[in-house]
Amino acid sequence: MAAVYKLPSLSPLPPSSSDCTSYYHSVRTNPNTLCCLRAASPFTEKHSLQQYRRDNWLYKEHLPTFFSSPPPPPFREGDDEDSIRQNDIALQLPELKKLLQFLREKRLLTQQHSSPDGDSQKPCCGSVFLVGTGPGDPDLLTIKALRAIQKADLLLYDRLVSNDVLDLVGPDARLLYVGKTAGYHSRTQEEIHELLLSFAEVGATVVRLKGGDPLVFGRGGEEMDFLQQQGIHVKVIPGITAASGIAAELGIPLTHRGVANSVRFLTGHSRKGGTDPLFVAENAADPDSTLVVYMGLATLPSLATKLIHHGLPEDTPAAAVERGTTPQQRIVFAELKDLADKISEADLISPSLIIIGKVVALSPLWPCSSDESVALAGVI
């Protein structure tokens, strides 16, 4: 016998809700609101004064001009991005060298104190912790991650480590931004590798902070492989990946008996910069699976078209979530065929996560009260 229950519907619904057309709202303020103004970012945006204030130890000689308004060249929007990157690295280099020397001498001194005969052998290497910080809400941080953050000598952090998480860093630690955005990488991946290696070799405790989970579309595997090849001890501390954290926030079960028997994580990035998200549409068009697309705003139109072409129903429920689990969270619900247009209308920006599948209709926030959603909620 089927146990059927009806999920609570939002009231009032938008006028077109009977068609299952989409709307968007801010869950954290008023679930009946159809739109909200975009608030300040909970993450570190490129060239932001917040980043330079947080990393001010790197810019001691330049603080008076850095914190003027507007900031001086080369930090104004519109300047050549490569010049900004190179100049920023040049400004940081003296203090990075000083920190390296300080940590090297600290480790040598510690070893001399521990060796009564004065034998000053080459100090052993430090450790690197690859730490996942979750999708943004600091309450989702694990206790193990918090402990690592608070005992670090140096933390290299990405753009999608939330400001609230960075506020938990220990008072004596040094922060270094190494984030990437579309069209601008503050550090190349190779430069990040070398920074991690250089500080680990002088015995520092280095924490590499990543949003979500470091081994889910976070390039943590590349960093781990590089460091291990150099003989550096690497410890991975997992984080709640965006798919899990944001789906839970919306009340979407990624799998559900009789509705979705599997879940698939996809990257929306095309390796060659095109519009085709890694040619996965044919294999991903499974109506009994849930698709979660990371970094997929730009390539969604192409992906949606191909999913429908390969057999996924065009009325498949879908959701896109900007800045999920943070107070600035915004959501768009739509059927698959309309999702790209509705995202454009709502002007969602990165980071946004996309969830496609029948399970989306199980969310209590799904705006379409219908016989279908009632049936999907049944437990057989």
VOPAGU-2260 file (C-alpha; in pm, 1 decimal, decimal comma):
REM VOPAGU-2260
SITE   aa  ch    i         X         Y         Z
SITE  MET   A    0       0,0       0,0       0,0
SITE  ALA   A    1     128,8     343,5     -87,6
SITE  ALA   A    2     154,1     603,7     182,4
SITE  VAL   A    3      86,4     930,4       6,1
SITE  TYR   A    4     124,5    1274,3     159,7
SITE  LYS   A    5     107,4    1621,5      18,7
SITE  LEU   A    6     395,1    1857,8      67,1
SITE  PRO   A    7     301,6    2204,0     189,8
SITE  SER   A    8     265,7    2454,0     -90,8
SITE  LEU   A    9     375,1    2814,1     -90,1
SITE  SER   A   10      95,4    3065,3     -62,9
SITE  PRO   A   11      33,8    3284,6    -240,0
SITE  LEU   A   12     184,2    3136,0    -556,9
SITE  PRO   A   13     266,9    3349,3    -858,9
SITE  PRO   A   14     -26,3    3399,4   -1098,8
SITE  SER   A   15     113,5    3154,3   -1352,6
SITE  SER   A   16     180,3    2875,4   -1104,7
SITE  SER   A   17     -80,9    2649,9   -1258,5
SITE  ASP   A   18     151,8    2616,4   -1560,1
SITE  CYS   A   19     446,4    2529,1   -1338,2
SITE  THR   A   20     624,6    2838,1   -1467,5
SITE  SER   A   21     902,5    2951,4   -1241,5
SITE  TYR   A   22     961,0    3220,1    -987,1
SITE  TYR   A   23    1243,2    3308,1    -759,9
SITE  HIS   A   24    1266,0    3426,7    -406,5
SITE  SER   A   25    1488,7    3458,5    -106,6
SITE  VAL   A   26    1428,1    3171,0     131,4
SITE  ARG   A   27    1609,6    3338,9     417,0
SITE  THR   A   28    1379,2    3644,0     417,5
SITE  ASN   A   29    1028,3    3571,6     290,8
SITE  PRO   A   30     941,6    3256,0      97,3
SITE  ASN   A   31     652,5    3436,8     -66,9
SITE  THR   A   32     869,2    3713,9    -207,8
SITE  LEU   A   33     907,0    3684,0    -583,7
SITE  CYS   A   34    1243,4    3852,6    -604,4
SITE  CYS   A   35    1501,9    4024,0    -392,8
SITE  LEU   A   36    1784,1    4267,2    -452,8
SITE  ARG   A   37    2129,6    4115,1    -460,6
SITE  ALA   A   38    2310,1    4170,8    -133,9
SITE  ALA   A   39    2682,3    4206,6     -73,7
SITE  SER   A   40    2876,5    3894,3    -159,2
SITE  PRO   A   41    2944,5    3646,4     123,3
SITE  PHE   A   42    3262,3    3543,8     -61,8
SITE  THR   A   43    3590,4    3709,7    -160,3
SITE  GLU   A   44    3547,4    3890,4    -490,9
SITE  LYS   A   45    3846,4    3982,2    -704,5
SITE  HIS   A   46    4026,3    4307,6    -622,1
SITE  SER   A   47    3794,1    4373,6    -328,8
SITE  LEU   A   48    3917,0    4595,3     -47,4
SITE  GLN   A   49    3797,4    4324,7     189,3
SITE  GLN   A   50    4057,8    4086,5      48,7
SITE  TYR   A   51    4339,7    4338,3      89,7
SITE  ARG   A   52    4233,5    4419,9     444,6
SITE  ARG   A   53    4221,1    4051,2     532,4
SITE  ASP   A   54    4564,2    3988,5     376,8
SITE  ASN   A   55    4710,4    4320,8     493,8
SITE  TRP   A   56    5025,3    4157,2     632,3
SITE  LEU   A   57    5136,9    4116,6     270,3
SITE  TYR   A   58    5107,0    4486,7     191,6
SITE  LYS   A   59    5261,9    4661,0     492,0
SITE  GLU   A   60    5443,2    4921,8     286,1
SITE  HIS   A   61    5133,4    5002,9      81,2
SITE  LEU   A   62    4853,6    5017,8     338,2
SITE  PRO   A   63    4789,8    5396,1     323,5
SITE  THR   A   64    4714,8    5389,5     -49,7
SITE  PHE   A   65    4548,8    5048,0     -56,9
SITE  PHE   A   66    4266,5    5151,7     166,9
SITE  SER   A   67    4192,1    5480,7      -5,7
SITE  SER   A   68    3869,7    5507,9    -198,5
SITE  PRO   A   69    3883,2    5437,8    -483,5
SITE  PRO   A   70    4195,8    5221,6    -459,0
SITE  PRO   A   71    4492,6    5333,3    -669,3
SITE  PRO   A   72    4605,4    5169,1    -994,1
SITE  PRO   A   73    4661,2    4888,8   -1075,3
SITE  PHE   A   74    4364,7    4778,3    -864,9
SITE  ARG   A   75    4083,8    4956,2   -1044,9
SITE  GLU   A   76    3830,7    4757,9   -1244,1
SITE  GLY   A   77    3902,1    4768,1   -1614,0
SITE  ASP   A   78    4280,3    4762,1   -1589,5
SITE  ASP   A   79    4468,0    4484,7   -1764,5
SITE  GLU   A   80    4406,7    4170,5   -1558,8
SITE  ASP   A   81    4745,9    4014,6   -1618,1
SITE  SER   A   82    4920,4    4334,5   -1511,8
SITE  ILE   A   83    4712,7    4345,4   -1194,2
SITE  ARG   A   84    4799,7    3983,7   -1117,8
SITE  GLN   A   85    5172,3    4030,2   -1175,8
SITE  ASN   A   86    5187,2    4353,7    -976,8
SITE  ASP   A   87    4994,8    4198,8    -690,5
SITE  ILE   A   88    5235,1    3905,1    -673,1
SITE  ALA   A   89    5532,9    4144,0    -681,0
SITE  LEU   A   90    5388,5    4342,2    -390,4
SITE  GLN   A   91    5336,4    4024,0    -187,2
SITE  LEU   A   92    5677,5    3872,0    -252,1
SITE  PRO   A   93    5885,0    4056,4      13,7
SITE  GLU   A   94    5654,0    3961,0     299,7
SITE  LEU   A   95    5620,3    3603,5     173,9
SITE  LYS   A   96    5998,7    3573,4     179,4
SITE  LYS   A   97    6011,8    3716,7     531,6
SITE  LEU   A   98    5749,7    3468,6     651,5
SITE  LEU   A   99    5937,7    3180,6     492,5
SITE  GLN   A  100    6259,0    3285,7     667,2
SITE  PHE   A  101    6081,7    3333,1    1001,0
SITE  LEU   A  102    5922,5    2987,3     985,2
SITE  ARG   A  103    6251,3    2830,2     878,2
SITE  GLU   A  104    6435,9    2984,5    1173,5
SITE  LYS   A  105    6152,9    2892,8    1410,0
SITE  ARG   A  106    6172,2    2528,8    1307,7
SITE  LEU   A  107    6553,7    2523,2    1338,2
SITE  LEU   A  108    6532,7    2677,1    1684,4
SITE  THR   A  109    6271,4    2426,2    1793,1
SITE  GLN   A  110    6486,2    2138,4    1671,1
SITE  GLN   A  111    6796,6    2271,6    1846,4
SITE  HIS   A  112    6608,4    2289,7    2176,1
SITE  SER   A  113    6494,8    1933,8    2132,0
SITE  SER   A  114    6849,0    1812,8    2055,1
SITE  PRO   A  115    7074,5    1857,8    2363,1
SITE  ASP   A  116    7388,8    1775,5    2162,2
SITE  GLY   A  117    7322,0    2076,1    1936,8
SITE  ASP   A  118    7280,7    1863,0    1627,1
SITE  SER   A  119    7094,6    2092,5    1383,7
SITE  GLN   A  120    6990,8    1852,1    1117,7
SITE  LYS   A  121    6772,6    1967,0     832,3
SITE  PRO   A  122    6427,3    2022,3     984,6
SITE  CYS   A  123    6154,7    1785,4     883,3
SITE  CYS   A  124    5882,9    1906,5     653,9
SITE  GLY   A  125    5556,9    2041,4     776,2
SITE  SER   A  126    5212,3    1923,1     678,0
SITE  VAL   A  127    4952,5    2044,2     432,2
SITE  PHE   A  128    4583,8    2011,5     515,2
SITE  LEU   A  129    4336,1    2025,3     228,7
SITE  VAL   A  130    4027,1    2149,8     409,9
SITE  GLY   A  131    3674,0    2166,9     274,5
SITE  THR   A  132    3468,8    2450,3     424,5
SITE  GLY   A  133    3126,6    2360,5     283,9
SITE  PRO   A  134    2905,7    2577,8      63,6
SITE  GLY   A  135    2920,0    2890,6     279,2
SITE  ASP   A  136    2726,9    2852,3     603,7
SITE  PRO   A  137    2991,2    2839,0     881,6
SITE  ASP   A  138    2764,9    2612,9    1088,3
SITE  LEU   A  139    2828,0    2339,6     828,8
SITE  LEU   A  140    3200,8    2340,0     900,2
SITE  THR   A  141    3324,9    2018,8    1061,5
SITE  ILE   A  142    3493,4    2024,3    1401,0
SITE  LYS   A  143    3803,8    1872,6    1245,8
SITE  ALA   A  144    3819,0    2149,6     985,9
SITE  LEU   A  145    3779,6    2415,8    1254,1
SITE  ARG   A  146    4067,7    2270,9    1454,5
SITE  ALA   A  147    4294,0    2269,7    1148,6
SITE  ILE   A  148    4200,3    2628,1    1062,9
SITE  GLN   A  149    4278,0    2751,2    1411,7
SITE  LYS   A  150    4622,4    2592,2    1439,3
SITE  ALA   A  151    4756,4    2684,9    1094,2
SITE  ASP   A  152    5063,9    2899,2    1030,1
SITE  LEU   A  153    4947,6    2992,6     679,8
SITE  LEU   A  154    4612,9    2951,5     504,6
SITE  LEU   A  155    4577,2    2968,3     127,6
SITE  TYR   A  156    4211,1    3030,1      59,5
SITE  ASP   A  157    3987,4    3023,6    -245,8
SITE  ARG   A  158    3718,2    3264,1    -353,6
SITE  LEU   A  159    3433,2    3041,0    -234,1
SITE  VAL   A  160    3550,1    3013,5     124,5
SITE  SER   A  161    3291,4    3234,3     291,2
SITE  ASN   A  162    3380,8    3542,8     490,6
SITE  ASP   A  163    3208,9    3391,5     793,7
SITE  VAL   A  164    3441,3    3090,8     779,1
SITE  LEU   A  165    3749,2    3310,7     740,2
SITE  ASP   A  166    3648,3    3496,2    1056,0
SITE  LEU   A  167    3726,8    3172,9    1245,2
SITE  VAL   A  168    4096,6    3176,3    1154,3
SITE  GLY   A  169    4337,5    3188,0    1449,6
SITE  PRO   A  170    4481,7    3528,9    1545,6
SITE  ASP   A  171    4842,4    3436,4    1468,1
SITE  ALA   A  172    4780,7    3277,9    1128,3
SITE  ARG   A  173    4856,2    3442,5     795,4
SITE  LEU   A  174    4599,7    3443,8     514,0
SITE  LEU   A  175    4682,9    3442,8     143,2
SITE  TYR   A  176    4415,5    3469,7    -124,7
SITE  VAL   A  177    4470,9    3238,9    -423,5
SITE  GLY   A  178    4117,8    3241,0    -565,1
SITE  LYS   A  179    4005,9    3212,4    -923,7
SITE  THR   A  180    3716,9    3371,0   -1109,0
SITE  ALA   A  181    3618,5    3352,0   -1473,2
SITE  GLY   A  182    3887,6    3535,4   -1666,8
SITE  TYR   A  183    4109,9    3606,7   -1365,6
SITE  HIS   A  184    4328,8    3374,0   -1160,9
SITE  SER   A  185    4507,4    3546,9    -873,9
SITE  ARG   A  186    4751,6    3255,7    -884,8
SITE  THR   A  187    4794,4    2985,0   -1142,6
SITE  GLN   A  188    4753,3    2626,9   -1025,1
SITE  GLU   A  189    5126,5    2574,5   -1065,1
SITE  GLU   A  190    5198,1    2879,1    -848,8
SITE  ILE   A  191    4964,3    2745,5    -581,1
SITE  HIS   A  192    5152,2    2414,8    -589,0
SITE  GLU   A  193    5484,3    2592,7    -538,4
SITE  LEU   A  194    5352,7    2805,0    -251,0
SITE  LEU   A  195    5222,0    2498,2     -69,6
SITE  LEU   A  196    5550,8    2317,8    -123,5
SITE  SER   A  197    5772,8    2610,2     -20,7
SITE  PHE   A  198    5600,4    2663,3     312,2
SITE  ALA   A  199    5566,6    2293,9     389,2
SITE  GLU   A  200    5938,9    2244,2     327,2
SITE  VAL   A  201    6029,1    2493,4     601,7
SITE  GLY   A  202    5813,9    2304,6     849,4
SITE  ALA   A  203    5500,0    2517,5     846,6
SITE  THR   A  204    5150,7    2391,1     908,9
SITE  VAL   A  205    4977,8    2493,8     589,5
SITE  VAL   A  206    4602,8    2482,8     537,2
SITE  ARG   A  207    4459,3    2494,3     187,8
SITE  LEU   A  208    4101,8    2618,1     228,5
SITE  LYS   A  209    3849,0    2527,0     -38,2
SITE  GLY   A  210    3476,6    2582,7     -64,0
SITE  GLY   A  211    3262,8    2269,6     -53,1
SITE  ASP   A  212    3467,8    1949,7     -51,1
SITE  PRO   A  213    3830,9    1969,8    -168,1
SITE  LEU   A  214    3801,7    1653,0    -378,1
SITE  VAL   A  215    3476,6    1741,4    -557,7
SITE  PHE   A  216    3557,5    1975,1    -849,6
SITE  GLY   A  217    3809,0    2148,8    -625,0
SITE  ARG   A  218    4138,2    2038,1    -784,1
SITE  GLY   A  219    4235,9    1899,6    -446,3
SITE  GLY   A  220    4346,7    1576,6    -608,0
SITE  GLU   A  221    4601,0    1762,3    -822,0
SITE  GLU   A  222    4746,1    1943,4    -522,0
SITE  MET   A  223    4759,5    1623,7    -317,1
SITE  ASP   A  224    4933,4    1434,5    -597,3
SITE  PHE   A  225    5191,2    1709,7    -650,8
SITE  LEU   A  226    5278,6    1741,4    -282,5
SITE  GLN   A  227    5297,9    1369,1    -220,0
SITE  GLN   A  228    5539,2    1334,2    -509,8
SITE  GLN   A  229    5759,8    1589,2    -331,3
SITE  GLY   A  230    5747,4    1389,9      -8,0
SITE  ILE   A  231    5507,4    1625,0     173,8
SITE  HIS   A  232    5252,4    1476,0     413,7
SITE  VAL   A  233    4900,2    1571,2     302,9
SITE  LYS   A  234    4585,1    1530,0     508,4
SITE  VAL   A  235    4242,2    1576,9     351,5
SITE  ILE   A  236    3959,1    1704,7     570,8
SITE  PRO   A  237    3634,0    1665,0     380,0
SITE  GLY   A  238    3368,3    1931,2     362,2
SITE  ILE   A  239    2998,1    1925,0     282,3
SITE  THR   A  240    2986,4    1956,3     -92,8
SITE  ALA   A  241    2749,8    2213,2    -240,1
SITE  ALA   A  242    2519,6    1945,4    -379,7
SITE  SER   A  243    2447,4    1804,1     -34,6
SITE  GLY   A  244    2438,8    2130,4     156,3
SITE  ILE   A  245    2219,4    2321,3     -87,6
SITE  ALA   A  246    1984,0    2031,3    -157,7
SITE  ALA   A  247    1929,9    1996,8     217,7
SITE  GLU   A  248    1866,3    2370,3     245,5
SITE  LEU   A  249    1589,7    2342,0     -15,6
SITE  GLY   A  250    1449,9    2016,3     117,9
SITE  ILE   A  251    1541,0    1825,2    -197,1
SITE  PRO   A  252    1635,2    1458,1    -146,8
SITE  LEU   A  253    1903,2    1383,3    -403,7
SITE  THR   A  254    1781,8    1023,6    -413,2
SITE  HIS   A  255    1433,1     900,9    -329,5
SITE  ARG   A  256    1284,0     553,7    -353,7
SITE  GLY   A  257    1078,0     520,3    -667,8
SITE  VAL   A  258    1180,3     865,2    -795,5
SITE  ALA   A  259    1559,7     881,2    -829,4
SITE  ASN   A  260    1782,7     580,2    -779,9
SITE  SER   A  261    2110,2     762,9    -843,4
SITE  VAL   A  262    2268,5    1106,9    -842,0
SITE  ARG   A  263    2531,2    1241,2   -1077,3
SITE  PHE   A  264    2758,6    1540,4   -1022,5
SITE  LEU   A  265    2858,8    1726,7   -1339,0
SITE  THR   A  266    3085,3    2020,8   -1406,3
SITE  GLY   A  267    2939,2    2282,5   -1635,3
SITE  HIS   A  268    3284,0    2396,5   -1739,6
SITE  SER   A  269    3399,7    2306,1   -2085,4
SITE  ARG   A  270    3767,9    2221,4   -2077,0
SITE  LYS   A  271    3831,2    2410,6   -2400,9
SITE  GLY   A  272    3611,3    2702,4   -2305,1
SITE  GLY   A  273    3322,0    2617,0   -2535,3
SITE  THR   A  274    2951,3    2585,9   -2466,3
SITE  ASP   A  275    2934,7    2205,6   -2453,1
SITE  PRO   A  276    2973,8    2086,9   -2091,5
SITE  LEU   A  277    3216,8    1802,6   -2149,3
SITE  PHE   A  278    2989,5    1611,1   -2388,6
SITE  VAL   A  279    2800,9    1438,0   -2108,7
SITE  ALA   A  280    2442,5    1513,3   -2209,4
SITE  GLU   A  281    2370,9    1181,2   -2380,2
SITE  ASN   A  282    2469,0     966,4   -2081,5
SITE  ALA   A  283    2322,1    1209,2   -1828,6
SITE  ALA   A  284    1969,2    1214,7   -1976,2
SITE  ASP   A  285    1826,0     962,3   -1730,4
SITE  PRO   A  286    1480,2    1049,4   -1590,7
SITE  ASP   A  287    1541,7     821,1   -1291,9
SITE  SER   A  288    1857,1    1004,5   -1186,6
SITE  THR   A  289    1926,3    1342,2   -1029,3
SITE  LEU   A  290    2174,8    1572,1   -1200,3
SITE  VAL   A  291    2367,0    1831,5   -1003,3
SITE  VAL   A  292    2563,3    2077,4   -1214,8
SITE  TYR   A  293    2846,5    2277,7   -1063,3
SITE  MET   A  294    2971,2    2594,2   -1236,1
SITE  GLY   A  295    2704,8    2551,9   -1500,9
SITE  LEU   A  296    2546,0    2892,5   -1561,6
SITE  ALA   A  297    2726,9    2964,4   -1887,6
SITE  THR   A  298    2680,5    2621,5   -2042,2
SITE  LEU   A  299    2328,2    2546,1   -1915,4
SITE  PRO   A  300    2148,3    2646,2   -2238,9
SITE  SER   A  301    2354,1    2394,6   -2433,5
SITE  LEU   A  302    2325,2    2126,9   -2165,9
SITE  ALA   A  303    1947,9    2162,9   -2130,4
SITE  THR   A  304    1895,9    2141,4   -2505,3
SITE  LYS   A  305    2104,1    1826,3   -2529,7
SITE  LEU   A  306    1943,3    1662,2   -2228,6
SITE  ILE   A  307    1600,6    1713,8   -2384,6
SITE  HIS   A  308    1727,9    1595,6   -2723,7
SITE  HIS   A  309    1854,8    1274,4   -2564,8
SITE  GLY   A  310    1525,7    1197,6   -2395,4
SITE  LEU   A  311    1498,8    1385,1   -2066,9
SITE  PRO   A  312    1142,2    1525,5   -2048,0
SITE  GLU   A  313    1133,2    1898,7   -2105,5
SITE  ASP   A  314     905,0    1944,1   -1804,8
SITE  THR   A  315    1158,1    1787,9   -1567,5
SITE  PRO   A  316    1164,6    1996,7   -1245,8
SITE  ALA   A  317    1481,5    2195,1   -1191,6
SITE  ALA   A  318    1628,2    2454,7    -959,0
SITE  ALA   A  319    1919,9    2696,0    -969,4
SITE  VAL   A  320    2058,5    2834,2    -644,7
SITE  GLU   A  321    2289,4    3133,7    -616,4
SITE  ARG   A  322    2513,0    3156,3    -307,4
SITE  GLY   A  323    2340,5    2861,3    -146,3
SITE  THR   A  324    2324,3    2826,2     236,0
SITE  THR   A  325    2429,9    3189,6     287,4
SITE  PRO   A  326    2201,7    3477,5     388,7
SITE  GLN   A  327    2232,6    3602,7      28,4
SITE  GLN   A  328    2086,4    3282,4    -116,4
SITE  ARG   A  329    1852,6    3321,7    -417,0
SITE  ILE   A  330    1660,0    3045,7    -592,4
SITE  VAL   A  331    1502,0    2994,7    -932,7
SITE  PHE   A  332    1258,5    2705,8    -984,7
SITE  ALA   A  333    1153,7    2609,4   -1336,9
SITE  GLU   A  334    1093,1    2321,1   -1569,6
SITE  LEU   A  335    1404,7    2221,3   -1759,8
SITE  LYS   A  336    1292,5    2380,3   -2086,4
SITE  ASP   A  337    1250,4    2719,9   -1915,7
SITE  LEU   A  338    1534,2    2712,4   -1665,0
SITE  ALA   A  339    1798,2    2898,0   -1867,6
SITE  ASP   A  340    1558,7    3181,1   -1953,2
SITE  LYS   A  341    1437,9    3215,9   -1596,5
SITE  ILE   A  342    1795,3    3223,9   -1466,9
SITE  SER   A  343    1869,0    3502,1   -1713,1
SITE  GLU   A  344    1560,2    3694,3   -1602,9
SITE  ALA   A  345    1661,1    3661,9   -1239,0
SITE  ASP   A  346    2019,9    3757,5   -1326,2
SITE  LEU   A  347    2174,4    3483,4   -1114,8
SITE  ILE   A  348    2550,9    3498,2   -1087,2
SITE  SER   A  349    2830,0    3264,7    -983,9
SITE  PRO   A  350    2848,7    3067,5    -764,9
SITE  SER   A  351    2525,4    2895,7    -858,8
SITE  LEU   A  352    2434,5    2528,6    -835,8
SITE  ILE   A  353    2180,6    2361,8   -1066,2
SITE  ILE   A  354    1971,9    2060,0    -966,8
SITE  ILE   A  355    1771,4    1876,1   -1234,6
SITE  GLY   A  356    1538,7    1586,4   -1166,4
SITE  LYS   A  357    1198,6    1477,8   -1044,3
SITE  VAL   A  358    1315,7    1503,5    -683,4
SITE  VAL   A  359    1313,6    1884,4    -714,6
SITE  ALA   A  360     932,5    1869,2    -703,3
SITE  LEU   A  361     958,7    1714,7    -356,1
SITE  SER   A  362    1096,0    2039,0    -214,2
SITE  PRO   A  363     844,9    2221,7       4,2
SITE  LEU   A  364     951,5    2533,7    -185,8
SITE  TRP   A  365     859,1    2394,0    -528,3
SITE  PRO   A  366     588,1    2631,8    -652,9
SITE  CYS   A  367     383,6    2381,3    -854,6
SITE  SER   A  368     120,0    2207,2    -646,4
SITE  SER   A  369       2,7    1929,2    -871,6
SITE  ASP   A  370    -105,8    1568,6    -872,7
SITE  GLU   A  371     242,3    1482,2    -995,3
SITE  SER   A  372     417,4    1627,2    -689,9
SITE  VAL   A  373     172,2    1449,9    -460,6
SITE  ALA   A  374     240,6    1119,0    -634,4
SITE  LEU   A  375     617,4    1171,6    -617,6
SITE  ALA   A  376     596,3    1216,0    -242,2
SITE  GLY   A  377     448,2     870,6    -201,9
SITE  VAL   A  378     643,6     599,7     -28,3
SITE  ILE   A  379     583,0     251,7    -162,5
